[in-house]
Amino acid sequence: MRLREPFQGIKMMQLHLVTNLTFFIVINFFINTHEASADWPEIYFHDYEHFASSVNILKWGHLVMFVTQLSVLYLKRYDHYNIAQTIMVLVMPFAITFPICYAIFTFMIYSTDLEKFQHMPTEVTMWLIIEIDYFLVWITSLVIFLFMASIYKYKSIRKKQFDERDKYILNNQHKLDVWSSKNSDDFLRYLKWEAFTIGYYLSQCLMIPKVWRQSD
């Protein structure tokens, strides 16, 4: 398959547009990042500040990613694919990759003392766990879908017209795009809509038992 968008694999980490918007709304309006208890020892306050900082970074990262995704969709609608790809590749490391890596780093460093961590069951710490779990589940969902799509030779629903090449050439000679068919397009780009859609719903299903277990 042709590598029309060589950064496609990295761009799949951006999360679904709806997820970014939802996470921003939840953190901004429902997560209290100033709920540290006055009864905590000083060392608890130090760790909590890092957790709260990580959640705030994730919040603004989700907002920037959501705005970027809308902008990219608008640019692609008017065939500005190169500009759209450049913007996405430049923004995504700062909006998603760095915030989630910092969140994982913060969690691993400051939750090593499990007894101390269990005495800080705040909205911030719980949300940090949910964010990290969701990101890993999102990647897992995409891997599962792409693996199954490769085995069963899945064809894109939205690009079916490009696969029916002979019929498409007859009816759309002035709009012929031979690089959008399954045999010539990049695999991730060809199944991008299906990957994001199925990955979104599959990740929700996989997160239900995780969140349920955390609430017990």
N, C-alpha and C positions, 0 to 999 in steps of 0.2 A: 504493500500500500504506500501511496505517496505521502511524504511528510510535509503536508501543507502548513501545519502549525507545529513546529518542533518542540515548543514549550507546552504542548497540550497536557502531558503527564503532570507537570508541576501545577498547571492551572486547574486541574481537577480537585486540588486541595481547597479551593476557594469556598466551599460549602454552597448549599443551595441559597438562592436569593431570599426566599421566604425565611429560611433559618437565620440568616444574618439580621434581617429586620426584626424577627421575633426575639432573638437573643438580646439585641440592643434595647428593645422595649422592656423586656423583663428586668434586665440589669438596671436600667435607668429609672424605672418607676416602681419596681417591686423588691429590689435587693437593697437593703440598708447597709452601706459600707461604713457606717459610723456607729455600729452597735457594740463596740467593745465594752465589756463590763468593768465597772470600777473596782470590783472585787478581785479581778485577775492580778496575779503577780506581774512585776514589770516585764519579765521575759516573755509573757504571753502577749503583752502589748507590742513588743518588738516583732514577733512573728506575725501577729495579726496585721500590722501595717504592710508587711510584704504581701500577704494574701489580698488585702484590699487594693493595693496598688496594682497587682496583677489583674484583678477583676475589672478595675477601671480601664486599664490598657486594652483588655479584651472588648470592653463596651465600645470604645471609640474605634477600635479596629473593625468591629462588625458594622458600625455606621459607615465608615469609609468604604468598606468592601461593598456594602449595599448600594451606595451612591455610584461607585465605580461600575458595578454590574449593570445598573440602569443606563449609565453613559455608554458602556460597551454595546448593549443591545440597541441603543439609538444609533450609534455609529455604524453598526453592522447592517442595520435596516437600510442605510443609504450607501452600502457597499464600501465603507471605509474600514476594511478588514485589517490592514496593516497598522493603522493608527490604533484601532481597538485592541489588537493583540499587544502592541507596545505598551499601551496604558495599563493593561491588565498585568503584564509581566513586571512592570516597574512598581505598581502599587501593591500587588498581592504579598510580596515578602514582608512589607512593613505593616500591612493591615491584618494578615492572617498568620503567616509563618512565624514571624518574630513574637507576636503576642502569645500564641499557643505554646511555642518553645519556652518562653519565659514563664508561662503558667506551669508547665510540666517541671521546669527547673525549680521554681519556687516551692511547688508541692513536694518534690522529692527531697529538697534540702531542709525545709522547715516542718515536715511531718514525720521525720525519722523517729522522734520521741512519741510513740503512739499513745502513751498514757497522757501526755500533755495535750496532744492533738484531740483526744476524745473529750477533754474538758473544754474544748472550744467549738462546740457544735453550732456555729453561727450560720446565718444565711450566706455569708461570703464563702466560708470554707465548703459548705455543701454545694454552692453553685460552681466553685472551682473544680470540684470533683466531677460534677455533671458536664462541664465544658470539656474537660480532658477526656472523659469517657466518650462523649459524643463525637469528638474529633477522631478518636481511634475507631469508633464504630462506623463513622462515615467512610473512612478509608477502607475498612473491612467490607462494607456494603458495596462499594465500587469494585473492589477486587472480586467479590462473589459474582456480581452481575457480569463483569467483563470476562471472567473465566467461563461462566455458563454460556455467554454469547459466543465466545470463541469455539467452544465445543460443539454447540448446536447450530453453528453457522447462522446466527441471528441476523436478520436484515432490518434496517431502520424503517420505522413506520413513517416518519416524516420525509424520508428521502427515497421512498418507494419509486417515485417517478423517475429518478435518476438511474435506478437499477433496471427499469424497463427501457433500456437504451434505444432500441429500434423504434418503439412507439413514441418515445420522448423526442427523438430527432425529427420524426415526421410532423409532430404537432408543435414543436417549439424550436425550429431551426435558428431563429434569431436569439434564443436564450440558451443555447446549448452550453452546458458546463460539464464536460466529461470528467472533471476531477472530483465530482461529488458522488460518484457511484461507489459501490462497495469495493470494486476491483481496483480502483485508482486512488481513493481517498485514504487519509490517515485513519487508522482503526478507531482511535479515541475521538477524533473529530466527527467521524461518520456516525458514531453511536452516542454523541455527546448529550443530546436531548434525552434519550432513553436512559443513559447512565445517571444523569442528574435527577430525573423523575423517579426512577425505580430506586436509586440510591437514597433519595429523600424519604420515601415511604418505608423502605427496608430498615433504614437507620432508626426511624421512629419506633418500629416494631421491636427492634433489638434493644432499644433504650428503655422500654417499659419495664422489663424485669430488673434492670439495673437501678432505675429510680425507685422502684417498689422496694428493692432490697435496702436501699439507703434510708428509706423512710421508716423502716422497722426498728 
